Amino acid sequence: MGRFFLIRYWKGEGSLARVFWLYGVIPSTLAIALVAWAAATGRIGERSLAGAIAALFVYTAWILVSVWRCAARRGEDDLYGIMARWLTVAWAINAILVGGFVLVRLLAS
């Protein structure tokens, strides 16, 4: 079975497709949708929202490093590896900007 998957992917020892889609795109989309829904419907308080955003930042850092390292195993000229890296960078920038603006708004209120 091997090491715990978080460590294995952090070290770049897993499948790029699996880390990108099954641990990256799908869960992050669901998590963001859940947090946005909870915030929009008033089901989550400001402190909980800030905590959820902080958790998403940590998750984004893990997935960025994991995708980058798993892509590196495919070789520098692999098109899927290159696309996965840059899509993940764009996703991380978006997550940081959106989450940062929400946190600034929470701190201002």
Long-range contacts (C-beta under 8 A, 24 or more apart in sequence): 6-62, 9-66, 9-69, 9-70, 10-62, 10-65, 10-66, 10-69, 11-69, 12-66, 12-68, 12-69, 12-70, 12-72, 12-73, 13-70, 13-73, 14-66, 14-70, 15-70, 16-67, 16-70, 16-71, 16-73, 16-74, 16-80, 16-81, 16-84, 17-80, 19-63, 19-66, 19-67, 19-70, 20-67, 20-70, 20-84, 20-88, 23-63, 23-66, 24-63, 24-66, 24-67, 24-88, 24-91, 28-56, 28-59, 28-60, 28-63, 28-91, 28-95, 31-56, 31-59, 32-56, 46-106, 46-109, 49-102, 49-106, 50-103, 50-106, 53-99, 53-102, 53-103, 56-95, 56-99, 57-95, 57-96, 57-99, 60-91, 60-92, 60-95, 60-96, 61-92, 63-88, 63-92, 64-88, 64-89, 64-91, 64-92
